[in-house]
Amino acid sequence: MVERIILANPRGFCAGVSRAIDIVELALQKFGKPIYVRHPIVHNIHVVRELEKKGAVFVESLDAVPTGSYVIFSAHGSPAALRQEAVLKGLKPIDAVCPLVTKVHVEARRFARNGFEIVYIGHRGHQEAIGVTSIAPMHLVETLEDVENLVLASDKAVILTQTTLSVDDARKLVEALKKKYPFITETPKEDICYATTNRQGAVKELAKQADVILVIGSPTSSNSVRLVETATAMGKPAYLINDKTELQEGWITNAKIVGVTSGASGPEDLVLELVEFLKEKFNVTKVENLVHTTENVEFVLPDELKEK
């Protein structure tokens, strides 16, 4: 029987996600609806549905956007030629890419310009990886097998990484790359974002106390999936759910302590709804907060939406 619920901190929206959602909402207020958004602004169906109710229209192709319309590019980053394509089509682009993803784009351009061979650690098919790998020629590695099969053409190479990776898994790949190619260098500042690192750190602390961990987030959210993997690697069962309706009671039947967290695109109201459900269903009165670290990061809005 569940006796205690522990909430991981930090959890939920990171500064990049908050900024991206704000961009869509402010664009709706300033320019009116509809506002078109290429690809889900963040990987969470609840966030997307709420924005749709307010007048956002999500598309995958710019061909679906009427000439003269505003179109927002998602927080994950977009293929390099997309903004130019939007302008040529007579659209008005606003880029909601997370500044920490932009940092990786800038690094890719700089290293490519300086003659480096780039090895990018990321997930094939993920929007962020698609955007970064469009910046310059590079090798994408996702597994240790990819590292084994990697062949570099020069002795001047650098490692870049997707911002939402597992910190531990990324480190293993970096170590394997350095072992195979001792000359390869890393960027001076780690690419995995602060929010990803902090949420994984909080889950590691949570796993030391909880019998089972519930993660609010979408299966398309890389950082949310990594939280489940992090807890599992610590030897604790963990489950990814969009909201309380996906909870299976069998997961927590024998748990005394239930840990709860959410990915960087998981809305806090869904976390609180899950906690209330657990309290009522299992008559839990004890809810605690586990604070791994505190965050106070904020990002500025794009020029199109700044107050004059």
C-alpha positions in Angstrom: 0.0 0.0 0.0 1.3 3.4 -1.0 2.4 5.4 2.1 4.3 8.3 0.6 4.7 10.2 -2.6 7.9 12.0 -3.4 8.1 14.7 -6.0 11.4 15.3 -7.8 12.7 18.8 -8.2 13.5 20.2 -10.7 10.9 18.7 -13.0 8.6 19.9 -15.8 9.0 22.8 -18.1 12.5 24.1 -18.8 13.3 27.6 -19.9 13.4 26.6 -23.6 9.9 25.0 -23.4 8.4 27.9 -21.5 9.9 30.3 -24.0 8.5 28.3 -27.0 5.0 28.1 -25.6 5.1 31.8 -24.7 6.2 32.6 -28.3 3.1 30.9 -29.7 0.7 32.5 -27.2 2.2 36.0 -27.7 2.1 35.6 -31.5 -1.6 34.7 -31.2 -2.2 37.8 -29.1 -0.1 40.1 -31.3 -1.0 38.9 -34.8 -4.3 37.1 -34.3 -5.3 33.6 -35.2 -4.5 31.3 -36.9 -0.8 31.1 -36.2 0.9 28.2 -38.0 3.5 26.1 -36.2 5.8 23.7 -38.1 6.0 20.5 -36.1 4.7 20.3 -32.5 6.1 23.3 -30.7 7.3 20.9 -27.9 6.8 17.2 -27.7 3.7 17.0 -25.5 0.2 16.3 -26.8 -1.5 18.2 -24.0 0.5 21.4 -24.7 -0.3 21.0 -28.5 -4.0 20.6 -27.9 -4.2 23.6 -25.6 -2.5 25.8 -28.1 -4.8 24.4 -30.9 -7.8 25.6 -28.8 -6.3 29.1 -28.8 -5.8 29.2 -32.5 -2.5 27.5 -33.3 -2.4 25.2 -36.4 0.3 22.6 -36.4 1.7 21.5 -39.8 4.7 19.4 -41.0 5.1 21.1 -44.4 5.3 24.7 -45.2 3.1 24.0 -48.2 0.2 23.8 -45.8 0.8 27.4 -44.7 -1.1 30.2 -46.6 1.0 32.9 -48.2 1.4 35.9 -45.9 0.9 33.9 -42.7 3.2 33.7 -39.7 4.8 30.4 -39.1 6.7 29.4 -36.0 9.5 26.8 -36.0 9.5 24.4 -33.1 11.8 24.5 -30.0 13.8 21.5 -31.3 15.4 23.4 -34.2 14.7 23.0 -37.9 16.6 22.2 -41.1 19.0 25.0 -42.0 17.2 25.9 -45.3 13.7 26.1 -43.8 13.7 29.8 -42.9 14.9 30.7 -46.4 12.2 28.4 -47.8 9.5 30.2 -45.7 10.6 33.6 -46.9 10.6 32.5 -50.6 7.1 31.2 -50.1 6.0 34.6 -48.8 5.6 33.5 -45.2 6.7 35.3 -42.0 8.9 33.0 -40.0 9.5 33.2 -36.2 12.0 30.8 -34.8 11.2 29.3 -31.3 14.3 27.1 -31.3 15.7 26.7 -27.8 18.8 28.9 -27.4 20.8 25.9 -26.2 20.0 24.1 -29.4 21.0 27.2 -31.3 24.3 27.0 -29.5 25.0 23.6 -31.0 24.0 25.0 -34.5 26.5 27.8 -34.0 29.2 25.3 -32.9 28.5 23.1 -36.0 29.0 26.0 -38.3 32.1 27.2 -36.6 33.8 23.8 -36.5 32.9 23.0 -40.1 34.2 26.4 -41.2 37.5 25.7 -39.4 38.0 22.3 -41.1 36.9 20.0 -38.3 35.3 16.6 -39.0 32.2 16.6 -36.8 30.8 13.6 -34.9 27.3 14.2 -33.6 25.9 12.0 -30.8 22.1 12.0 -31.2 19.0 10.0 -32.0 18.3 9.4 -35.7 15.0 10.9 -36.8 14.6 13.2 -33.8 13.8 16.8 -34.9 16.8 18.2 -33.0 19.2 15.8 -34.7 17.6 16.6 -38.1 18.1 20.3 -37.6 21.7 20.0 -36.4 22.9 17.6 -39.0 21.5 19.9 -41.8 24.0 22.6 -40.7 27.1 20.9 -42.0 28.4 17.4 -43.1 28.8 15.3 -40.0 28.8 11.7 -38.7 25.8 10.8 -36.5 26.4 8.1 -33.9 23.7 6.7 -31.6 25.2 3.4 -30.3 28.5 1.9 -29.5 28.2 -0.1 -32.7 28.0 3.2 -34.6 31.3 4.2 -33.0 32.9 0.8 -34.0 31.8 1.4 -37.6 32.9 5.0 -37.7 35.7 5.9 -40.0 37.2 9.4 -39.8 39.0 10.9 -42.7 41.3 13.3 -40.8 42.9 13.8 -37.4 41.0 17.0 -36.7 37.7 16.1 -35.3 35.2 17.3 -32.6 32.2 15.8 -30.8 28.8 17.6 -30.6 25.8 16.1 -28.8 22.0 16.4 -28.8 20.9 18.5 -25.8 18.4 15.9 -24.5 20.5 12.8 -24.3 21.1 10.5 -21.3 24.1 12.0 -19.5 25.5 8.6 -18.7 24.9 7.1 -22.2 26.4 10.1 -23.9 29.5 9.8 -21.6 29.9 6.2 -22.6 29.9 7.1 -26.3 32.3 10.0 -25.8 34.7 7.7 -23.9 34.4 5.1 -26.8 35.1 7.8 -29.4 38.1 9.1 -27.4 39.5 5.5 -27.0 39.2 4.9 -30.8 40.3 8.4 -31.8 42.5 9.9 -29.0 42.9 13.1 -31.0 39.1 13.9 -31.0 38.1 16.8 -28.9 34.9 17.9 -27.1 33.3 21.3 -27.2 34.6 23.5 -24.3 31.1 23.6 -22.8 28.9 20.5 -22.7 26.0 20.4 -25.2 23.6 18.4 -23.0 21.3 21.1 -21.6 21.1 22.1 -17.9 17.5 21.0 -17.7 18.2 17.5 -19.0 21.1 17.1 -16.7 19.2 18.4 -13.6 16.1 16.3 -14.2 18.2 13.1 -14.6 20.1 14.0 -11.5 16.9 14.4 -9.6 15.6 11.1 -10.8 18.8 9.4 -9.6 18.2 10.8 -6.1 14.5 9.8 -6.3 15.4 6.3 -7.3 17.4 5.9 -4.0 14.1 6.3 -2.1 11.2 5.4 -4.2 10.0 1.8 -5.0 8.6 2.9 -8.3 8.8 6.1 -10.4 6.1 7.7 -12.6 7.2 10.1 -15.3 4.7 12.5 -16.8 5.7 13.1 -20.4 5.2 12.0 -24.0 6.8 9.0 -25.6 8.0 11.4 -28.4 9.9 13.5 -25.8 13.5 12.4 -25.8 14.3 13.9 -22.4 11.2 12.3 -20.8 12.2 8.8 -22.2 15.7 9.4 -20.8 14.2 9.9 -17.3 12.6 6.5 -17.5 15.9 4.9 -18.7 17.8 6.7 -15.9 15.5 5.3 -13.2 15.6 1.8 -14.7 19.4 1.9 -14.8 19.2 2.6 -11.1 17.3 -0.6 -10.6 13.9 0.9 -10.1 10.7 0.2 -12.2 9.7 3.4 -14.0 6.8 4.2 -16.3 6.2 7.0 -18.8 2.6 8.3 -18.9 1.0 11.2 -20.7 -1.4 11.8 -17.7 -3.1 10.0 -14.8 -5.5 8.2 -17.1 -2.6 6.0 -18.3 -1.6 4.8 -14.8 -1.9 1.1 -14.3 -2.6 0.3 -10.7 -0.6 -3.0 -11.0 2.5 -0.9 -11.3 2.3 0.4 -7.8 0.4 -2.4 -6.0 3.4 -3.3 -3.9 5.0 0.1 -3.7 5.2 2.0 -0.4 7.0 5.0 -1.8 6.0 6.4 -5.3 8.3 8.8 -7.0 6.8 11.3 -9.4 8.5 13.6 -11.9 8.0 15.0 -15.4 10.0 15.7 -18.5 11.0 19.2 -19.6 7.8 19.4 -21.7 5.5 17.9 -19.1 2.9 20.4 -17.8 2.9 20.8 -14.0 -0.9 20.6 -13.8 -0.7 17.0 -15.1 1.7 16.2 -12.3 -0.6 17.7 -9.7 -3.6 15.8 -11.1 -1.6 12.6 -10.8 -0.6 13.3 -7.2 -4.3 14.1 -6.3 -5.4 10.8 -8.0 -2.8 8.8 -6.0 -3.8 10.5 -2.7 -7.5 9.8 -3.2 -7.1 6.3 -4.6 -4.6 5.0 -2.0 -5.5 7.3 0.9 -2.0 8.9 0.9 -1.5 11.8 3.2 2.2 12.2 3.0 3.6 14.1 0.0 7.3 15.2 0.1 9.6 17.3 -2.2 13.0 16.1 -3.1 15.2 19.0 -4.2 18.2 18.1 -6.2 18.9 21.6 -7.4 17.1 24.9 -8.2 16.9 26.5 -11.6 16.5 30.2 -12.5 17.3 30.2 -16.2 15.3 32.5 -18.5 15.7 33.1 -22.3 14.8 36.3 -24.2 12.0 36.3 -26.8 12.7 36.6 -30.5 12.8 40.2 -31.9 9.4 39.8 -33.6 7.7 39.5 -30.2 9.7 41.9 -28.0 7.8 44.9 -26.7 8.8 48.1 -28.5 
